[in-house]
């Protein structure tokens, strides 16, 4: 079993081993009932002492994550509700380099009737008919598109249209400064693969987007989480942290942050950019939700103030148009963008040309009017969800209503029992996102995320009412 150990980290080696194994187990990469390597063999493969591995295993056993038996070994603990799957023995012992895969696990609720865990928009609100008709027309009239490799950087016409879209939002870049990616997730992965290596320091908000954590963990980065308040990331604390450990990269989702819904103030955005300049590091600005404001537009993007190319800006169109098309753009300049394009060419030979052309007419002609209607629909759902929370949420449960975006971030009285609550909700065909997956190392969290936009309105209201009643019973 391969585990990246950083011997200069502030975390001890037993702690690093313990956290990595814990994340692999919670992600489903190590199945319940699976046998862990022996203390001797894992110590040999990691080039550490057997005492180090024994300490890690002892902590995992103390947490109830694994069960150890003298003479038999250590096994991933099984719950009463789930059985260990059948699996080939050699596969379980075959090495991989995945420290965690929470994003994959979070999407694995296809049979749940009330999927509050997924930050997505219900299909009835998306322009699928228009985009589908465009795609059908392209297949019929231009079938050669399916036989054509797209430009590694992305279709030029789409990039030109997107540059105009960004310019209208204060980001003065040309089509030459943009790259089309298969969703923002690929953009994050390309940045990490290109610029982040084992032991590099990456700062993120606490909590942060699960998919980004997975990517940086996969690169062996030393992730440090910065607390937030009502104005977003605490840049004052980040500044002190950077004095101790200079950043290689800072990742932020400043507008209707995923998962908390918090929006970073303009002052904080300016200070964060100044910090990136002072340390000559990259600042990755993930922006999936800025068009989904409910009342007044959010502050300008950090990229709109970037004069030196420190900000890599990512704008997703998948989430608000057609998730299956996987369209996003990455904005960067100079040699930073060139290296990202090189990484993308090695990754997938360019995003599919057909889907790029399919979304182009809608973004060009109808996007602004459509997104205005979408904002109204989402605001209505958020207000209905807020009303149900006020009526049914038990004492001790707190939340702050977001100014935009797709979800609510609830604070429970205690982190204890959230995993059990998750199991009970699944029995009722209800899912939510536990807050602990929004940190590295399975940090206990008393928060959960509920998305109000994934279902039709009737199902959302009924499912939320059921969940809040379940929550009341659980807490009492």
N, C-alpha and C positions, 0 to 999 in steps of 0.2 A: 504494500500500500504506500503510495507516494504522498508525502505531506511536505509542503514548503515550510521550512523553519528559518526564522530570522533571528540569528544569534545576537544581533544588536538591538533587538526590540525591547521595549519596556516590559513586555509580557514574558514571563518565564517559559522555558521550553515545555514543561508539563502543561501549563495553561494553554499554550498554542496547540499542542496535540489534542488536549481535551476539547477545546473549542472547535477545532476542525472536525473531529470525529462526531461531536454533537450536532454540528451543522449538516454533515453528511447523512446522519441518521434522520434528522427532522426533515431533510429534503427528499428522503426516500432513496438516496443513492446506496445506503446500507439498509437492507430490508430487515423487518422484525424477524428475530430468530436467527439472523446471520451470525456466523462465528467470526470474531475479530482475530487478527493475527496474534500469535503468542507474544508474550512480553519479550522473549529472547529474539524472535525473528523481527519484530517491529523495531526493537532497539538496534539491531544490526543494520536493517535497511535505512534507518534514519541517522545512523552513526551517533547515537546517544547512548547513555547508560541504561541498564535495565531498571534502575531506580527511577529514572525520569519517566519511563513508560508506565511503571507501576503506579507512580503518583497520579498520572493522567487517568489510568483505568480506575483507580480508587475514587477519584472525584466523579467520574462518570457513574460509577456504581452508587455513590452517595446521592447523586441526583436522581437515581432510578432509571437512568438511560440504558444501562447495561446490567446484566446479571453475570456474576463470576462464580465459578464452582471449582474447588480444588480438584485437580486431575482432569477436568473436562475442558476448562478454558472459559473465555468470556464471550457472551452472546448479547446481541441487541435485544432489549426487553420487548416483550409483546404486551399489547393491551388486551382487555377482555373482549373488545369489539372487533379486533382485526386479527386475522390469521396470517401466519407466515406463508408467503407465496412459494409455489414450487419453483425451483431454479437450479440450473446446472452448477455443480460444485466448482468447476474450473472457471466459470464466468465470475462467480463471487470473489475468486482469488486473483482475477486478472487486473493488473494495476491500471489506474486512470489518474488524471490530474485535475479532477473536479473537486474543489473543497466544499462546495455547496451548490444547490440548484433550487432555491426557494421559488423562483419565478415559475419554473416548470410545475412545481407542486401546487402553486397558487391557482394555476389555470385548470387543474385537474378536478373539476366539479361539473362535468358535462351533464350529469343526471340530476343535479340539484334543481328544484323548481324555483327557488328564490335565491338567485346568485348575487347576493350583496357584496361578495368578495371582489368582483371584477369591475375595475374602473373603465367602463365602456358605455356606449350609447345604444339604446334599443334601435333595432333595425327600422321601426316605423318612423323614426325621426331622421333617418339618413337618406340622402338622395340616390338611393340604389337604383331606382328605375332609370333615372337619367344617365347615370354612369354605365349601367348595364346596357342600355340602348346604344350608347356611344361605343362601348366595347364590341357589341354585336355587329355594328356597322363597320367597325374597323376590321373585324375578322372576315366579314363578307367582301368588303371593297378593297381592303389592303392586306390580304393574307400573307403577303411577303414579310409583314412585321413579325410574324411568328418564326420566320427563318432568318431574322436579322439580329446580330448581337448589338446591344445598345452601346453607346459611348460609355467608357468607364466612369466618366465624370457625371453622366446623365444626359438625357435628351436636351439639346441646345434650346429648342423652342420652349420647353418646360422651364428650363433654368432662366431664360429671359423673362418669362411671365412671372416666375417666383421672385426674381430680383425687383420687378416693379411692385410686387405685393409687399416685399420687405421695405422697399424705399418709402411706401406710403405709411409705414409704421416707424419711420425714422432711422432705418438701417441702410446706410448709403453704400451698397455693394452692387457690383455688376454680376452678370451671369458667369463671368470667369472666376468669381470668388465663391461659387456655390457648387455643391456636389449632391446628387440625388442618392439617397440610401433606401434600403428596404426597411423603412421604419426608423424611428429614433434609436431603438435598441441596437440596430446595426451600427449606427453612428457612434454610440457610446463604446461599443465593442472595438470599433476601428481605432478610436482615440486611445483606448487602453492598450490595445495590441501594439500600437505604434510608439506610444510615449511612456508607458508604465511597465516597470519590470519588478522582479522580486525585491522586496524591502523598500521600494519607493513610497514616500509618504503621500497619501491622498486624503484630503479633508472633505467631509460630507456633512450635511445637516443631520441632526438627530431629532426625529427619525429621518430616513431617506428612502428613495425608491428602491425596491427590492431588486429589480433587474440590474441597476447600476452596481449594487453591492455584490451581486453574483459575478458580474464581469470583473470588478477590481479584485475580488477574492481570487478569481481564477488566474489573475496575473501575479498573485503573491504579494500584493501591495500591503503596506502597513496602513490600514484605514483608521482614521481618527475622527470621531463624531463630535460635532460642535453643537451645543445646546441652542435652542431657539426660544424666542419670546414672541409677542404679538407683532413685532416688526421684522421677524424672520431670523436668520442666522445671527448669533451673537458675535459680531465682527470684533468687538473688544476682546472677547475670550479667544477668538481665532488668532488675533494678533499676538497675544501672549504665547499661545501654543506654537505659532510659527517661529518665535524666538528660540524655542527649544528644539523643534523639528521643522526645518524649512520645507515648504511644500514642493512636490513635483507637479501636483495638479490639485485644483479645487473644483468640486462638482456641486452645482446648485440648481434647484428648480425654484426660482424666486417668485413665480406668479401662481397663486393657488396651489401651493406646494403639495406634491404627492409624497406622503399620504395625509399630511396635517391640514391642508387647505390654507395655510398661512401665506400672506403676501408680503414680500420684503419691501420695506420702505425705500424711498428714493435716496435718502441719506445713506442707508446701509449699502445700497447698490453702488453708490459712488465710492464708499470706503472699501468695499470688497474689490472693486476694480483697481483702486490705488494700491491695495495690498498685493494683488497679482503683479502689478507693475514693479513694485519694490523688490519682489522676490524673483522676478523674471520667470514666472511660472504660467502655465495654462489655466484658464478659468473656463470650465465647460458649463454653458448656460442651456439647460434643458427647458424648452418652452412648448409644452403640449396644450396649455389651457388658456393662454392670454386672451384669445378671442371670445372666451366663454364667460365674460363678466356679466353680472346681473343688473348693476345700476350704473356705475361710472367706470370708464376704462382704467386699467391698472397703470402704475408708473411705467415709463419707457423702459425698454429692455436694456440690460447692461451693455449689450453689443452696440447699441445706438450711441454709446459714449466712448467706445473703444477706438482710440486713435493709433495704437501701436500693434494691433493684431494679437493681443493676449487672450481674447475671448473666442472660443469655438462655440458658435451658436447653433442650436438644433431646433428645428421647427417641424413638428409632425402634422401631416394632413390626413394620415390614416384614421386617426381616432375620430375626427369630426366628419369624415366623408365616407370612407369605405375601408374598414380595417383589413379586409382581405386583399386590398391592392398594395398595402405596405409601401406607402409613399411618404418620404420626409426629405427635408433638405438640410444640409450641413453647411454653415457659412464660416469661412476662415480665409486667411490671406497668405500669400507668399509660399514659402517653403513648408509651412505647416500644412496647408491644403495639398500641396504636391505630394507630400509623404502620405497623407490620408488617401489620396486617389491611388497611389501605388499599393497601399494596403488593401483597398477595395478591389483592385484588379486581381490581386492574388486570392481574394476571398470568394468572389462570385462572377468575375468577368463582366460586371456591370448589372444594374437592376433591369428587370424585364422592360423592353421598349413598349410592349402592348399596354401594360398597365399605366405607364407614364403618359402615353397618348390618350388613354381612356379618361383620366381625371383632368387633363389639361383644359378642355373646353369649359368644364364646370367651374374650375377655379378662376378661369379668365373672365367668364361672363356672369356667373351667378353666385359666386362665393359670398360676397358681402351681404347681399339680401338674404341669402339662406342662413348665414350664421346669425343674423339679427333675429330671425324667427326661432332658430335653435336656442338662442339665449333666453327668449321668453318661455319656451317650453321647459327648459331646464330650471329656470327660476320657479316656475309653477310647481314642479316636482319637489324642488328643495323646500319650498314653503309648506307643502303638504307633509313632507317628511318631518319638518320642524314642528308642525302642529301635532303630529302623532307622538313625537318625542316629549313634547310638553305635557301631553295628556296621559301617556302610558309609561314613560321612563321612570324607573324606581328611584327613590331617594339615594343620593350619593353618586349618581351618574351625571357627568357634566359634558358640555360641548359648547363650541363657539360656532355660530353660523358662518359659513364661508361667503365671500363676496363673489365667487365664481367657481367654476370647475364642476366636478362630478360626484363628490362624496363628502361624507361627514366623518369626523374624527371624534370618537367618544372616549371619555376617560371613565373607567370603572373605579370602584372604591379600592380595589387591590389587584395586583397582578396574579395573586394566587387563584388558581382554578380556571384561568382563561382557556387552557387546553381542554379541560373537562367541559366547559361551556361550549367549546367548538364541537366536541363530540356530540353533545346533546342537541345542538342546533342541526347537525347533519342528520340526525335521526328524524328531525322534523322537515327535512329537505330544505334547510336554510344554511347558507354559508356566509361567512364574514372573513375579513383579513385580520389575523392576530397581529398586534403591534410588534411582537418580538421578531418577526421576519424582516422588519424594517431597520434592524441593527445587525451588526456582525457579532458573532459569538453567542447567539441566542440570549441576548440580554433580556431579562424579564421585563415585560411591559404591561401596564394596566390599560393600555389603549387598544381599541379595535377600529377598523375602518368599515363604513357601510356606504355602498354606492347606491344612489337613488335613481340613476339614469339607465341602468342595464335592462330593466323590465318595463312592460307596459304599465300605465299608471295604476290600473286596478290591481295587478299582481304586486306592484311595489307597495301599495298601501296595505293590502292584505298580509303580505309577507312581513312587513315591518311591524304590524300590529301583533302578529304571531310571535315574532322574535322578542319584542319588548315584554310580552306576557311571559315568555320563557325566561327572559332575563330577570324579571321580578321574582319568579318562583326560585330561580337559581340563587339569587342574592339573599333570599330569606331562608 
